[in-house]
Amino acid sequence: MSRYRPPAPKGSKFITPEGANRLKAELDHLWRVLRPQVTQAVAEAAAQGDRSENAEYTYGKRQLREIDRRVRFLRQRLDGMVVVDKPPADRSRVFFGAWVTLEDETGAEVEYRIVGPDEFDAARGLISMDAPLGRALLRKGLDEEVQVQLPGGTKTYVVTGIRYE
């Protein structure tokens, strides 16, 4: 049996201005604040002598590798991003950045915003355009029915509101 795993499919390259600002702020914090602090701590730990049994040095080097990995990922991801800051011409349909109000079979209403894969947060009502519900909602209009296949079965929603900020 091989250890090979095919690479994960790349997410969509769209992002809202808020999401782009959040990723840029994280990159700036990692590069300008956190990395210099960890580098200083590693230098101080290295000055103590024997590095083979120095837990602070080993942990600091591991932390630096994690920071550098995240910085590389953020830089590559931000380079290919398309910031969507204007609403579409057809505001009667669901597109990227839309706030969508849905009603389920029981009459309960929920509101979601369609965002990029780097900024989804279900607790805040942000769903990825690559998620099953996000894909099902794209290009739908008011009063259209949406069916989503979930692990517990198929769920049906009706689009009751669409708005763009």
Backbone hydrogen bonds in HBPLUS format (Angstrom, degrees):
<---DONOR---> <-ACCEPTOR-->    atom                        ^
c    i                          cat <-CA-CA->   ^        H-A-AA   ^      H-
h    n   atom  resd res      DA  || num        DHA   H-A  angle D-A-AA Bond
n    s   type  num  typ     dist DA aas  dist angle  dist       angle   num
A0082-VAL N   A0013-LYS O   2.70 MM  69  5.87 153.9  1.77 170.5 171.9     1
A0015-ILE N   A0082-VAL O   3.06 MM  67  6.17 142.8  2.21 154.2 150.0     2
A0084-VAL N   A0015-ILE O   2.93 MM  69  6.10 160.9  1.96 159.1 165.5     3
A0020-ALA N   A0016-THR O   2.96 MM   4  6.24 159.9  2.00 156.9 162.5     4
A0021-ASN N   A0017-PRO O   2.96 MM   4  6.13 158.0  2.01 145.8 151.6     5
A0022-ARG N   A0018-GLU O   2.97 MM   4  6.21 150.7  2.06 144.4 152.6     6
A0023-LEU N   A0019-GLY O   3.01 MM   4  6.28 159.9  2.05 149.9 154.4     7
A0024-LYS N   A0020-ALA O   2.94 MM   4  6.13 158.7  1.98 149.1 155.4     8
A0025-ALA N   A0021-ASN O   2.88 MM   4  6.02 152.6  1.95 143.2 150.9     9
A0026-GLU N   A0022-ARG O   2.96 MM   4  6.21 154.2  2.03 145.2 152.2    10
A0027-LEU N   A0023-LEU O   2.95 MM   4  6.19 160.6  1.99 147.9 153.0    11
A0028-ASP N   A0024-LYS O   2.89 MM   4  6.07 160.9  1.93 147.9 153.4    12
A0029-HIS N   A0025-ALA O   2.90 MM   4  6.05 159.2  1.95 147.6 153.2    13
A0030-LEU N   A0026-GLU O   2.92 MM   4  6.11 166.5  1.94 152.6 156.3    14
A0031-TRP N   A0027-LEU O   2.96 MM   4  6.09 166.5  1.98 151.7 155.5    15
A0032-ARG N   A0028-ASP O   2.85 MM   4  5.72 165.5  1.87 150.5 155.3    16
A0033-VAL N   A0029-HIS O   2.97 MM   4  5.19 149.4  2.06 132.1 139.8    17
A0034-LEU N   A0029-HIS O   3.01 MM   5  6.35 161.4  2.05 154.9 160.6    18
A0035-ARG N   A0030-LEU O   2.89 MM   5  5.82 155.4  1.95 154.9 160.4    19
A0037-GLN N   A0033-VAL O   3.35 MM   4  6.52 154.4  2.42 143.7 150.8    20
A0038-VAL N   A0034-LEU O   3.00 MM   4  6.27 163.6  2.03 157.9 162.0    21
A0039-THR N   A0035-ARG O   2.86 MM   4  5.99 159.9  1.90 154.3 160.5    22
A0040-GLN N   A0036-PRO O   2.99 MM   4  6.10 155.8  2.05 142.4 148.1    23
A0041-ALA N   A0037-GLN O   3.03 MM   4  6.31 156.5  2.09 145.8 152.3    24
A0042-VAL N   A0038-VAL O   2.89 MM   4  6.13 153.8  1.96 150.6 157.4    25
A0043-ALA N   A0039-THR O   2.96 MM   4  6.17 155.5  2.02 146.1 152.9    26
A0044-GLU N   A0040-GLN O   2.98 MM   4  6.24 156.3  2.04 148.8 154.9    27
A0045-ALA N   A0041-ALA O   2.97 MM   4  6.16 153.1  2.04 142.8 150.3    28
A0046-ALA N   A0042-VAL O   2.84 MM   4  6.02 151.5  1.92 147.6 155.5    29
A0047-ALA N   A0043-ALA O   3.10 MM   4  6.26 141.0  2.26 139.5 149.0    30
A0048-GLN N   A0045-ALA O   3.22 MM   3  5.43 156.6  2.28 103.5 110.6    31
A0049-GLY N   A0046-ALA O   3.40 MM   3  6.10 171.7  2.41 115.6 117.9    32
A0054-ASN N   A0051-ARG O   3.34 MM   3  4.87 170.0  2.35 100.4 101.7    33
A0058-THR N   A0054-ASN O   3.10 MM   4  6.40 166.7  2.12 154.2 157.6    34
A0059-TYR N   A0055-ALA O   2.86 MM   4  5.93 169.1  1.87 153.6 157.0    35
A0060-GLY N   A0056-GLU O   2.90 MM   4  5.88 154.7  1.96 139.4 147.3    36
A0061-LYS N   A0057-TYR O   2.95 MM   4  6.16 157.3  2.00 151.2 156.5    37
A0062-ARG N   A0058-THR O   3.09 MM   4  6.30 157.3  2.14 145.9 152.2    38
A0063-GLN N   A0059-TYR O   2.88 MM   4  6.11 157.1  1.93 149.1 155.8    39
A0064-LEU N   A0060-GLY O   2.90 MM   4  6.14 150.9  1.98 145.1 153.0    40
A0065-ARG N   A0061-LYS O   3.02 MM   4  6.32 156.6  2.08 147.2 152.7    41
A0066-GLU N   A0062-ARG O   3.05 MM   4  6.38 156.1  2.11 149.0 155.2    42
A0067-ILE N   A0063-GLN O   2.97 MM   4  6.22 158.6  2.01 149.5 155.3    43
A0068-ASP N   A0064-LEU O   2.87 MM   4  6.07 166.9  1.88 154.4 158.0    44
A0069-ARG N   A0065-ARG O   2.90 MM   4  6.05 153.0  1.98 145.5 152.9    45
A0070-ARG N   A0066-GLU O   3.04 MM   4  6.25 160.6  2.08 147.3 151.9    46
A0071-VAL N   A0067-ILE O   2.88 MM   4  6.11 156.4  1.94 151.6 158.9    47
A0072-ARG N   A0068-ASP O   2.94 MM   4  6.13 163.3  1.97 148.3 152.4    48
A0073-PHE N   A0069-ARG O   3.01 MM   4  6.24 162.4  2.04 147.4 152.4    49
A0074-LEU N   A0070-ARG O   2.89 MM   4  6.10 166.8  1.90 152.5 155.8    50
A0075-ARG N   A0071-VAL O   2.93 MM   4  6.12 163.4  1.95 153.5 158.0    51
A0076-GLN N   A0072-ARG O   3.00 MM   4  6.17 167.5  2.02 153.7 157.0    52
A0077-ARG N   A0073-PHE O   2.88 MM   4  5.99 160.1  1.92 151.9 158.2    53
A0078-LEU N   A0074-LEU O   2.83 MM   4  5.91 163.2  1.86 150.2 154.7    54
A0079-ASP N   A0075-ARG O   3.06 MM   4  6.11 146.6  2.17 142.3 150.7    55
A0081-MET N   A0078-LEU O   3.39 MM   3  5.15 160.3  2.43  98.3 104.0    56
A0094-VAL N   A0140-LYS O   2.80 MM  46  5.40 145.6  1.92 149.0 160.6    57
A0139-ARG N   A0094-VAL O   2.70 MM  45  4.91 169.2  1.71 154.7 151.0    58
A0098-ALA N   A0095-PHE O   3.17 MM   3  5.82 154.4  2.24 145.2 144.5    59
A0097-GLY N   A0114-ILE O   2.80 MM  17  5.09 149.6  1.89 140.3 149.4    60
A0114-ILE N   A0098-ALA O   3.02 MM  16  5.65 153.6  2.09 153.7 160.0    61
A0099-TRP N   A0163-ARG O   2.78 MM  64  5.21 177.4  1.79 165.9 166.8    62
A0163-ARG N   A0099-TRP O   2.95 MM  64  5.21 151.6  2.03 147.2 154.9    63
A0100-VAL N   A0112-TYR O   2.65 MM  12  5.31 167.1  1.67 167.4 170.1    64
A0112-TYR N   A0100-VAL O   2.89 MM  12  5.31 158.9  1.93 150.4 154.5    65
A0101-THR N   A0161-GLY O   2.81 MM  60  4.67 164.6  1.83 132.5 137.0    66
A0160-THR N   A0101-THR O   2.80 MM  59  5.45 161.7  1.83 151.4 156.0    67
A0102-LEU N   A0110-VAL O   2.74 MM   8  5.35 168.5  1.75 165.4 169.3    68
A0110-VAL N   A0102-LEU O   2.90 MM   8  5.35 152.7  1.98 147.6 156.4    69
A0103-GLU N   A0158-VAL O   2.95 MM  55  5.25 151.2  2.04 142.9 152.3    70
A0158-VAL N   A0103-GLU O   2.88 MM  55  5.25 144.3  2.00 140.6 152.3    71
A0104-ASP N   A0108-ALA O   3.05 MM   4  5.71 158.6  2.10 155.1 159.2    72
A0107-GLY N   A0104-ASP O   3.05 MM   3  5.42 158.4  2.10 112.1 119.0    73
A0113-ARG N   A0125-GLY O   2.72 MM  12  6.15 146.5  1.83 158.8 169.5    74
A0127-ILE N   A0113-ARG O   2.90 MM  14  6.06 164.0  1.93 159.9 165.3    75
A0115-VAL N   A0127-ILE O   2.87 MM  12  5.93 168.6  1.88 157.5 160.2    76
A0129-MET N   A0115-VAL O   2.84 MM  14  5.81 135.5  2.03 172.6 172.8    77
A0119-GLU N   A0116-GLY O   3.24 MM   3  5.75 169.4  2.25 117.8 121.0    78
A0121-ASP N   A0126-LEU O   2.90 MM   5  4.88 151.8  1.98 122.2 131.1    79
A0124-ARG N   A0121-ASP O   3.01 MM   3  5.55 137.7  2.19 113.3 124.0    80
A0126-LEU N   A0121-ASP O   2.98 MM   5  4.88 165.8  2.00 136.6 131.8    81
A0125-GLY N   A0122-ALA O   3.07 MM   3  4.86 157.0  2.13  98.9 105.9    82
A0131-ALA N   A0128-SER O   3.15 MM   3  5.23 156.7  2.21 101.7 108.8    83
A0135-ARG N   A0131-ALA O   2.83 MM   4  6.06 166.8  1.85 167.6 170.0    84
A0136-ALA N   A0132-PRO O   3.01 MM   4  6.14 155.0  2.08 142.4 149.7    85
A0137-LEU N   A0133-LEU O   2.96 MM   4  6.14 143.7  2.10 145.4 154.6    86
A0138-LEU N   A0134-GLY O   3.22 MM   4  6.40 143.6  2.36 147.3 155.1    87
A0140-LYS N   A0137-LEU O   3.05 MM   3  5.57 154.2  2.12 144.7 142.1    88
A0144-GLU N   A0141-GLY O   3.31 MM   3  5.71 150.2  2.40 132.5 129.7    89
A0143-ASP N   A0159-VAL O   2.73 MM  16  5.09 153.4  1.80 158.3 156.0    90
A0159-VAL N   A0144-GLU O   3.02 MM  15  5.63 164.9  2.04 157.9 161.1    91
A0146-VAL N   A0157-TYR O   2.75 MM  11  5.11 164.7  1.78 150.0 152.5    92
A0157-TYR N   A0146-VAL O   2.78 MM  11  5.11 161.4  1.82 153.1 159.6    93
A0148-VAL N   A0155-LYS O   2.84 MM   7  5.31 164.3  1.87 157.1 162.4    94
A0155-LYS N   A0148-VAL O   2.84 MM   7  5.31 164.6  1.87 153.5 158.0    95
A0150-LEU N   A0153-GLY O   2.87 MM   3  5.10 156.6  1.93 133.2 138.9    96
A0153-GLY N   A0150-LEU O   2.94 MM   3  5.10 162.2  1.97 112.2 118.0    97
